[in-house]
Amino acid sequence: MGLQLIRVDERLIHGQVALGWSRARGIDTIIAVDDKVAKDSFQCSLLKMATPAGVKSFILDEDHAEENIKSGKYDRKKVMLLVKGPRTLLDLLNRGIEIKEVNIGNLCSAAGKEKLLSHVYADEEELKLWKEISERGVKMYAQTVPDSPSADFNEVLRKL
């Protein structure tokens, strides 16, 4: 068991993730990793409210996420790990967290961001991070919900 789904979605825990992916993968624990959000009690409360009944959620900074994952705290759980973007994902890789496959959800448009897929946008710095993650052998696919088609994100990056 342990990490069953690693997802990048700038909204972290929300209806789409909490219900769709949790049910599809039998998730019983959600870990949202974000240094800024973990320090904001109001944001933590909102994310916990979005967590479905029967699923435990933890909003952690990178240090605590690394410590808890490496200590085996979640080894007997079916965990969905959520991060907002490629920076945190790469930080976790650099901390020695084993990441083989990543689901990429919604990464919204903003000034200076290029459209990579219908629901995935990235600026120049984020593109560099995505490419580094891909070069480290992480399989990445973009898929908004479990029953929607997926796109090979590594291939999207190769074509840029």
Disulfide bonds with the S-S distance in Angstrom:
none
